[in-house]
Structure formats: structure tokens, C-alpha cells
Amino acid sequence: MECMQKRMIGIEDLKNIQMDVLQVLHEFCTKNNIRYSLACGTMLGAVRHKGYIPWDDDIDIYMLREDYIKLVETFPKEYKNIKFATLEREPLWDKAYGQAYDTRTEMHEGEERDLKHRLYVGVGIDVYPIDEVPLDEKQWLAYNKKRLKLQWMLIYKYSVCRPGRKLLLNLGLMVAKVLLCPFSQRQIAIWISKYAQKYNGCKSGRVFETVQGILQKRPFDKACFDELVDMPFENRAFWGFKNHDAYLSNGYGDYMQLPPKEKQVNHHYYRAWWK
């Protein structure tokens, strides 16, 4: 009930806050020689729609691990109402990637969770570290197999049993939760983060979204980070790969083709409000 008494944030205001957060990050990265690129659906939206995908409502960016570490180490504790939460910076953080968010807001996404044992942040953007992966195909497949196992452990940890889901799926989830009971979500996220960095320095020329790995099915060329350009996004411009075709083709195939109407849906559930 307390949340309902606060001023809720609508979808258009939510998008403007997200862009404001990215603007602060962009200015900080520019001053401190830290590279980033629009990523995932945000990159696709910039190329295909010059802004948000019409049915989407979030912003994602990529950073090579060395730039991510530099941001972790140099971004102030709070800067222009923005905080940057990561495993290294926040003792209650439980994701293997970071989020920059507006401290004047609060947000919940998806299922309710225990507020006492995790860090809840405000409206903001996801910041994904990008790591090197092996060039050898057998090594890559073996590495990715274990990486996915760790990702599924995390998914099982935070998922909840729901009415309407098949009984066997709920039973399987319950068994997984019992087996994972000794480990916190943060501990699993730490395992993912450490394993993600296994091949950094291998100089394979290939990188991957190792801490998440939902969009890109295959590694992509590290050289994409060598040339970053201003990309129009709504009424602003942010950095993105000059060779965005190589990245988007790898993730979406024919990315300029709109998906069928039934797939033009939002997969997020946000509730956000001003403090």
C-alpha cells in the first residue's frame, strides 16, 4: 500500500529517466575515455526505429571488461543523482552485470522478492561487461555449456512457482530450489562473473555477452568496439558500433524485418514511482 501512495512513473516518463541516466553515463565515459555501445534491443531500436523499439521500454549497453572495470573503479558513489550498482560496489547486489539508476526513483521488475536481503534500485539502464571467448570451436562450446548451466542456476534461484504453469515444470523448479538452497543469488552471480572472465587475454578477437548471453547466440568480433559513432536515439545521440550490421546480424538475422504482430510484445513488467 505504501508504494501506491507514491507518485507512479508512467511509461514515457520512465523512458525519459532512462535516457537521462544514459546521458550522465555518456558524459562521464566521454570525460574518462571509457568505451561503451548501445546493445541488444536498444541498438536494434536505434538502427531500425531511431529510438526505442515501439513495444520495448528498456536500455542496455555493452562495455569491454577493461572499460567496465574502469567505470566500476572511477564512477563516484553518487553522481548527478545517479548510482552505479555492481557486485564490487554493493554488498547486496545479486546480478553479474551492473545497473546505473536514478536514486530519486524506485522500481520493481517481475515477481516480488525479499526486500531485506537484496538491493532494490530505481529506474535506470543495464550495463553488460563483454569478455573474450576462445577461437577454437570445441573450447567455445565447452565453455558456453558450463556458462549456461550457471545461468540456469540463477534463473531457477529467482523464479517462482505459478498457478497455470504445467505441474511438472513447477515440481522441477521446486526440486532445483531445494538443491540450490545453500547458495544465495549473489553467490551464483559471483560465480558467473568469475567464470565469464576465464578467457580474457586470450587474444582470440572474439567476444561475447558472457554474463547474460540472451541476444547473441554466437561470439562476435571484438573489433566492433574499435569504431564507435554517435547514433540517433529518440531526440538524443549515444555511442554505438559503426559496424552495427555485424553485431545485429549475429543476434537477429534480418534485423530490419519487423517480427510478426503476435511477437511485438513487451517482455518486461515494471512498477516504478518517485520517492
Phi, psi and chi 1 to 4 in degrees:
 res  aa     phi    psi   chi1   chi2   chi3   chi4
   1 MET       -  -33.7  -69.7  -62.7  -65.4      -
   2 GLU   -59.1  -40.2 -178.6 -176.9   -8.0      -
   3 CYS   -62.8  -37.6  -62.9      -      -      -
   4 MET   -68.5  -22.3  -61.4  -58.5  -66.2      -
   5 GLN   -80.6  -14.2  -64.8  171.2    1.9      -
   6 LYS   -86.6  163.5  -61.5  177.3 -178.0  178.4
   7 ARG   -77.6  114.1 -175.4  158.5   58.8   95.3
   8 MET   -70.1  153.2  -58.9  -62.1  -69.4      -
   9 ILE  -105.7  119.7  -63.0  173.3      -      -
  10 GLY   -76.5  173.3      -      -      -      -
  11 ILE   -64.4  -40.3 -174.9   64.0      -      -
  12 GLU   -69.4  -39.9  -68.0  -53.9  -44.5      -
  13 ASP   -65.7  -38.0  -75.7  -20.6      -      -
  14 LEU   -59.5  -44.2 -178.1  138.3      -      -
  15 LYS   -64.2  -41.0  -69.5  179.4  177.7  179.4
  16 ASN   -64.1  -38.8  -75.5  -32.8      -      -
  17 ILE   -65.3  -43.2  -63.6  168.0      -      -
  18 GLN   -57.7  -45.2  -70.7  172.7  -14.9      -
  19 MET   -67.0  -34.2  -74.0 -169.2  -69.9      -
  20 ASP   -63.8  -41.2  -72.5  -16.2      -      -
  21 VAL   -61.6  -46.3  171.8      -      -      -
  22 LEU   -64.4  -35.0 -178.9   52.4      -      -
  23 GLN   -61.1  -44.0 -173.0   70.3   46.6      -
  24 VAL   -63.0  -43.7  170.3      -      -      -
  25 LEU   -64.5  -41.5 -141.9   59.3      -      -
  26 HIS   -59.4  -46.6  171.3   80.1      -      -
  27 GLU   -63.9  -40.8  -67.8  169.9    2.6      -
  28 PHE   -65.6  -44.5 -174.5   84.4      -      -
  29 CYS   -64.7  -38.0  -71.3      -      -      -
  30 THR   -61.7  -44.9  -59.4      -      -      -
  31 LYS   -69.3  -27.4  -68.8  177.1 -178.0  176.9
  32 ASN  -111.8   14.3  -68.1  -82.0      -      -
  33 ASN    55.6   49.0 -163.4   28.8      -      -
  34 ILE  -113.1  125.3  -62.5  173.3      -      -
  35 ARG   -86.8  144.2  -66.4  165.3  -65.0  177.3
  36 TYR  -150.7  166.4   78.8   87.6      -      -
  37 SER  -144.2  144.0  172.7      -      -      -
  38 LEU   -53.9  149.9  -59.4  178.8      -      -
  39 ALA  -147.0  168.8      -      -      -      -
  40 CYS    52.7 -136.6  -51.3      -      -      -
  41 GLY   -65.2  -22.1      -      -      -      -
  42 THR   -68.4  -43.1  -49.2      -      -      -
  43 MET   -64.7  -44.8  169.0   71.2   84.5      -
  44 LEU   -60.0  -42.7  176.1   58.5      -      -
  45 GLY   -63.3  -40.0      -      -      -      -
  46 ALA   -62.1  -40.8      -      -      -      -
  47 VAL   -77.7  -44.8  172.4      -      -      -
  48 ARG   -89.4  -31.3 -166.0  170.0   67.4 -167.8
  49 HIS  -123.5   -1.7  -55.4  -82.2      -      -
  50 LYS    58.7   30.2  -53.7  -57.6 -180.0 -171.7
  51 GLY   170.1 -152.5      -      -      -      -
  52 TYR   -60.7  142.8  -75.4   90.4      -      -
  53 ILE   -59.7  132.9  -65.2  173.6      -      -
  54 PRO   -51.9  -31.7  -28.5   35.6      -      -
  55 TRP  -102.7   15.2   52.8   91.0      -      -
  56 ASP  -113.1  163.3 -159.2    7.3      -      -
  57 ASP  -153.4   36.1   58.3    4.1      -      -
  58 ASP  -141.6  168.9   70.8  -18.9      -      -
  59 ILE  -129.2  131.0  -72.1  179.3      -      -
  60 ASP  -124.6  142.1  -58.3  -48.6      -      -
  61 ILE  -133.4  155.8   66.2  171.9      -      -
  62 TYR  -109.3  149.1  -78.7  170.1      -      -
  63 MET  -141.5  135.5  -73.5 -175.7  173.6      -
  64 LEU   -57.1  149.0  -71.2  173.7      -      -
  65 ARG   -52.9  -40.4  178.6   66.6   68.8  169.0
  66 GLU   -64.3  -34.5   55.8  -98.8   38.9      -
  67 ASP   -74.1  -37.9  -69.4  -61.5      -      -
  68 TYR   -59.9  -46.3 -178.7   83.3      -      -
  69 ILE   -61.8  -40.7  -69.1  172.9      -      -
  70 LYS   -62.8  -40.6 -172.8  174.0 -179.8 -179.4
  71 LEU   -66.2  -42.9 -175.1   64.8      -      -
  72 VAL   -56.8  -41.9  167.5      -      -      -
  73 GLU   -81.0  -25.1  -67.1  176.3  -13.9      -
  74 THR  -112.2  -19.9   60.4      -      -      -
  75 PHE   -68.1  130.5 -164.5   80.2      -      -
  76 PRO   -59.2  162.4  -23.3   34.4      -      -
  77 LYS   -57.6  -39.3 -173.7  171.8 -178.2  179.6
  78 GLU  -148.1  134.6 -175.1  166.3  -12.8      -
  79 TYR  -141.3  113.3  178.9   64.7      -      -
  80 LYS    53.9   47.6  -62.9 -176.9  178.1  179.8
  81 ASN    67.0   15.8  -61.6  -47.8      -      -
  82 ILE  -115.8  134.4  -53.6  -58.9      -      -
  83 LYS  -116.3  154.7  -82.2 -168.1  173.2 -177.0
  84 PHE  -122.2  109.7 -178.7   40.3      -      -
  85 ALA   -97.0  128.5      -      -      -      -
  86 THR  -145.2  171.4   71.3      -      -      -
  87 LEU   -58.2  -36.1  -71.3  170.1      -      -
  88 GLU   -76.3  -26.0  -59.5   84.5   -3.6      -
  89 ARG  -101.3  -22.3  -66.4  167.6   63.2   98.3
  90 GLU  -131.2  120.1  -61.3  -73.5   -7.5      -
  91 PRO   -66.1  -18.1   22.3  -32.7      -      -
  92 LEU  -102.7    0.6  -67.8  179.7      -      -
  93 TRP   -69.4  138.7 -171.1 -116.3      -      -
  94 ASP  -133.2   33.1   56.2    7.3      -      -
  95 LYS  -125.0  151.5  -64.8 -178.7  176.5   68.8
  96 ALA   -82.6    0.6      -      -      -      -
  97 TYR  -126.3  176.9   55.0   91.0      -      -
  98 GLY  -105.5  163.0      -      -      -      -
  99 GLN  -135.5  128.7  -74.6 -174.0   -6.6      -
 100 ALA   -98.5  132.4      -      -      -      -
 101 TYR  -146.6  159.0   65.1   96.4      -      -
 102 ASP   -83.7  118.9 -170.0  -42.7      -      -
 103 THR   -70.6  -11.0   58.4      -      -      -
 104 ARG   -84.8   -1.1  -60.0  168.1  -61.5  175.6
 105 THR  -122.3  163.6   66.0      -      -      -
 106 GLU  -130.3  148.8  -63.2  179.2   30.8      -
 107 MET  -150.3  140.0 -173.5  178.7   74.1      -
 108 HIS  -118.2  142.5  -70.0 -179.0      -      -
 109 GLU  -127.1  129.2  179.3 -179.7    2.7      -
 110 GLY    73.6 -141.7      -      -      -      -
 111 GLU   -69.9  151.5  -55.2  -71.5  -11.4      -
 112 GLU   -66.3  143.0  -72.5  -72.9   -8.1      -
 113 ARG  -132.3  176.6  -56.2 -177.1 -161.3  170.5
 114 ASP   -73.2  109.8 -173.2   -6.4      -      -
 115 LEU   -65.9  -23.1  -73.4  168.3      -      -
 116 LYS   -76.9  -24.0  -64.9  179.5 -178.5  178.1
 117 HIS  -116.7   14.5  -63.4   99.7      -      -
 118 ARG  -150.2  160.9   66.1 -174.6  -51.8  -89.5
 119 LEU   -90.3  121.9  177.2   68.9      -      -
 120 TYR   -97.4  132.0  -90.3   80.1      -      -
 121 VAL  -112.1  179.2  -60.9      -      -      -
 122 GLY   -99.2 -164.6      -      -      -      -
 123 VAL   -67.1  130.5  176.3      -      -      -
 124 GLY  -170.7 -152.2      -      -      -      -
 125 ILE  -133.3  152.3   64.8  173.6      -      -
 126 ASP   -87.8  136.5  -67.7  -26.2      -      -
 127 VAL  -119.6  110.1 -176.9      -      -      -
 128 TYR  -101.4  122.9  -67.2  107.2      -      -
 129 PRO   -73.3  141.1   26.1  -31.9      -      -
 130 ILE  -113.1  130.0  -60.9  -60.6      -      -
 131 ASP  -119.0  157.2  -63.0  -70.8      -      -
 132 GLU   -73.4  147.4  -68.8 -178.8   88.1      -
 133 VAL  -131.9  160.5  -65.9      -      -      -
 134 PRO   -66.6  149.9   17.3  -26.5      -      -
 135 LEU   -77.8  -36.2 -174.9   61.2      -      -
 136 ASP   -64.0  128.7  179.6   80.5      -      -
 137 GLU   -64.1  -40.3 -172.8   66.5    9.0      -
 138 LYS   -65.5  -40.6  -73.2 -174.5  178.2  179.3
 139 GLN   -63.0  -43.1  -85.1 -171.3  -58.5      -
 140 TRP   -60.8  -46.8  153.8 -109.8      -      -
 141 LEU   -64.0  -40.5  -69.1  173.8      -      -
 142 ALA   -65.9  -43.5      -      -      -      -
 143 TYR   -61.9  -46.5  165.2   82.3      -      -
 144 ASN   -67.9  -32.3 -162.8   44.6      -      -
 145 LYS   -61.5  -46.6 -175.2  176.8 -179.5  180.0
 146 LYS   -69.3  -38.3 -177.6  173.9  179.6  179.9
 147 ARG   -59.3  -42.9 -173.7 -168.4   68.0   83.3
 148 LEU   -66.9  -35.1  -73.0  170.3      -      -
 149 LYS   -60.6  -43.0  -75.7 -178.1 -180.0  177.9
 150 LEU   -65.0  -39.4  -69.5  170.9      -      -
 151 GLN   -62.7  -41.7  -69.3  -71.6   -7.3      -
 152 TRP   -67.0  -34.4  -83.0  108.6      -      -
 153 MET   -58.9  -42.8  -72.8  171.8   65.2      -
 154 LEU   -66.6  -42.2 -167.5   62.8      -      -
 155 ILE   -61.7  -45.1  -69.4  169.8      -      -
 156 TYR   -62.0  -36.2  -70.2  142.8      -      -
 157 LYS   -63.6  -42.9 -171.7   69.2 -179.4  178.6
 158 TYR   -97.5   -8.4   67.5   67.9      -      -
 159 SER   -73.9  156.4  -64.0      -      -      -
 160 VAL  -125.5  151.0  -63.8      -      -      -
 161 CYS   -70.5  137.6  -63.3      -      -      -
 162 ARG  -132.0  142.9  -67.9 -162.1  -54.9  -92.2
 163 PRO   -63.2  145.3  -18.3   29.5      -      -
 164 GLY    96.5  -22.4      -      -      -      -
 165 ARG   -79.9  150.8 -179.5 -174.4  -75.0  156.6
 166 LYS   -56.4  140.5  -70.2 -177.0  179.5  179.4
 167 LEU   -56.4  -43.3  178.2   60.2      -      -
 168 LEU   -64.1  -34.7  -75.8  177.6      -      -
 169 LEU   -67.2  -42.7  -69.4  177.1      -      -
 170 ASN   -65.6  -39.1  -85.0  -27.2      -      -
 171 LEU   -65.3  -43.1  -72.8  174.4      -      -
 172 GLY   -61.7  -39.6      -      -      -      -
 173 LEU   -65.4  -40.2  179.0   57.3      -      -
 174 MET   -63.4  -41.9  -70.6  171.5   64.7      -
 175 VAL   -62.8  -44.9  170.3      -      -      -
 176 ALA   -60.8  -40.7      -      -      -      -
 177 LYS   -64.4  -38.1  -78.1 -174.3  167.0  -64.7
 178 VAL   -64.0  -45.0  170.5      -      -      -
 179 LEU   -64.8  -32.0  -65.8  174.3      -      -
 180 LEU   -91.4    0.5  -68.1  170.9      -      -
 181 CYS   -52.8  -38.4 -166.6      -      -      -
 182 PRO   -67.8  -12.9  -18.3   31.4      -      -
 183 PHE  -114.3  135.5  -46.9  110.5      -      -
 184 SER   -80.9  162.3   68.5      -      -      -
 185 GLN   -62.0  -36.8 -173.0  167.6  -41.2      -
 186 ARG   -63.5  -41.6  175.8  178.8  167.9   84.1
 187 GLN   -61.6  -42.0 -179.2   59.5   62.6      -
 188 ILE   -65.4  -39.5  -61.0  171.4      -      -
 189 ALA   -62.4  -37.8      -      -      -      -
 190 ILE   -64.2  -42.0  -69.7  171.3      -      -
 191 TRP   -59.6  -44.2  -68.3  -19.4      -      -
 192 ILE   -61.0  -46.4  -68.5  171.5      -      -
 193 SER   -60.9  -43.4  179.7      -      -      -
 194 LYS   -66.9  -44.2  -72.2 -177.4  177.1  178.5
 195 TYR   -67.2  -33.7 -172.3   70.3      -      -
 196 ALA   -57.9  -29.1      -      -      -      -
 197 GLN   -95.0    9.9  -58.7  176.4   60.9      -
 198 LYS   -55.6  -40.2  179.5  177.8 -179.6  178.3
 199 TYR  -105.0    9.7  -73.9   99.0      -      -
 200 ASN   -61.1  132.7  -77.9  -18.9      -      -
 201 GLY    95.5   -1.8      -      -      -      -
 202 CYS   -76.8  -13.7   72.6      -      -      -
 203 LYS    57.2   40.3  -61.4 -177.8  179.9  178.6
 204 SER   -78.9  -20.3   68.3      -      -      -
 205 GLY    82.6    1.8      -      -      -      -
 206 ARG  -117.8  141.1  -58.5 -155.0  -53.9  174.5
 207 VAL  -132.2  167.9  -67.0      -      -      -
 208 PHE  -155.3  156.7 -170.5   69.1      -      -
 209 GLU   -78.6   72.4 -172.6 -173.6  -38.0      -
 210 THR   -67.6  -27.3   49.0      -      -      -
 211 VAL   -89.5   -1.3  -63.0      -      -      -
 212 GLN  -141.3  -63.8 -172.8   83.1  -22.3      -
 213 GLY    65.4   38.3      -      -      -      -
 214 ILE   -93.6  -44.0  -68.6  175.1      -      -
 215 LEU   -77.5  -61.7  167.8   64.5      -      -
 216 GLN   -75.5  119.8  -63.0  -70.0  -45.0      -
 217 LYS   -84.0  -24.3  -51.2  -56.8 -179.9 -173.1
 218 ARG  -129.3  155.4  -58.0  -76.8  -54.8  161.7
 219 PRO   -59.4  156.3  -22.3   33.3      -      -
 220 PHE  -128.0  173.2   59.6   99.4      -      -
 221 ASP   -73.7  123.7 -166.5  -14.2      -      -
 222 LYS   -60.4  -26.9 -174.8  178.2 -179.2 -179.7
 223 ALA   -63.3  -14.3      -      -      -      -
 224 CYS   -56.1  -30.1  -75.0      -      -      -
 225 PHE   -78.9   -9.9  -76.4   92.5      -      -
 226 ASP   -71.6  -31.2  -68.9  -16.4      -      -
 227 GLU  -125.7  107.7  -69.8 -170.3   87.5      -
 228 LEU  -111.4  138.2  -58.3  171.8      -      -
 229 VAL  -129.7  160.4  -63.9      -      -      -
 230 ASP   -70.1  128.0  -73.0  -25.2      -      -
 231 MET  -117.5  125.4  -59.3 -172.3   71.8      -
 232 PRO   -58.7  134.1  -21.9   33.7      -      -
 233 PHE  -145.0  108.8 -168.3   86.6      -      -
 234 GLU    55.1 -123.1  -60.2  -63.3  -23.4      -
 235 ASN  -100.7   20.3   58.2  -12.6      -      -
 236 ARG  -133.4 -173.0  -45.3 -168.2 -164.5 -170.8
 237 ALA  -143.7  136.1      -      -      -      -
 238 PHE  -134.3  167.3  -58.3  108.6      -      -
 239 TRP   -75.5  144.4  -70.6  -13.8      -      -
 240 GLY  -153.2  165.6      -      -      -      -
 241 PHE   -61.3  130.0  -59.1  138.1      -      -
 242 LYS   -61.5  -41.0 -177.4  177.0 -177.8  179.9
 243 ASN   -90.9   60.0 -174.0   12.4      -      -
 244 HIS   -68.9  -22.1   58.6  -98.7      -      -
 245 ASP   -61.7  -42.5  179.7   71.9      -      -
 246 ALA   -61.8  -41.2      -      -      -      -
 247 TYR   -70.6  -49.2  168.9   75.0      -      -
 248 LEU   -69.4  -36.4  -69.7  173.7      -      -
 249 SER   -62.5  -37.7  -63.6      -      -      -
 250 ASN   -65.3  -33.9 -168.6   46.5      -      -
 251 GLY   -93.2  -33.4      -      -      -      -
 252 TYR  -122.6   -9.6  -66.4   97.1      -      -
 253 GLY    73.7 -122.3      -      -      -      -
 254 ASP   -78.8   80.8 -175.6    6.9      -      -
 255 TYR   -71.3  -17.7   56.7   87.2      -      -
 256 MET   -81.3  -11.5  -65.4  -56.9  -71.2      -
 257 GLN   -83.0  124.2  178.3   66.4   41.7      -
 258 LEU   -67.2  143.2  -70.0  174.2      -      -
 259 PRO   -70.8  164.8   25.9  -33.9      -      -
 260 PRO   -57.5  154.0  -19.5   29.1      -      -
 261 LYS   -52.1  -40.9  -76.6  -73.6 -175.2 -177.4
 262 GLU   -67.2  -16.0   62.8  -88.7   15.7      -
 263 LYS  -100.6   -0.4  -67.9 -171.3  176.0 -178.9
 264 GLN   -86.3   68.2  -63.8 -179.8   15.5      -
 265 VAL  -130.9  154.6  -66.6      -      -      -
 266 ASN   -85.5  131.1 -168.6  -33.6      -      -
 267 HIS  -100.6    8.4  -62.7  -70.4      -      -
 268 HIS  -108.5  153.7  -55.4  110.0      -      -
 269 TYR  -131.7  103.0  172.7   59.7      -      -
 270 TYR  -107.3  145.4  -63.1  129.2      -      -
 271 ARG  -128.9  120.1  -68.5  179.3  -57.4  132.5
 272 ALA  -135.0  150.4      -      -      -      -
 273 TRP  -155.0  159.9   52.1   91.4      -      -
 274 TRP   -78.8  143.8  -65.5  100.4      -      -
 275 LYS   -70.6      -  -72.3 -177.5  176.9  179.3
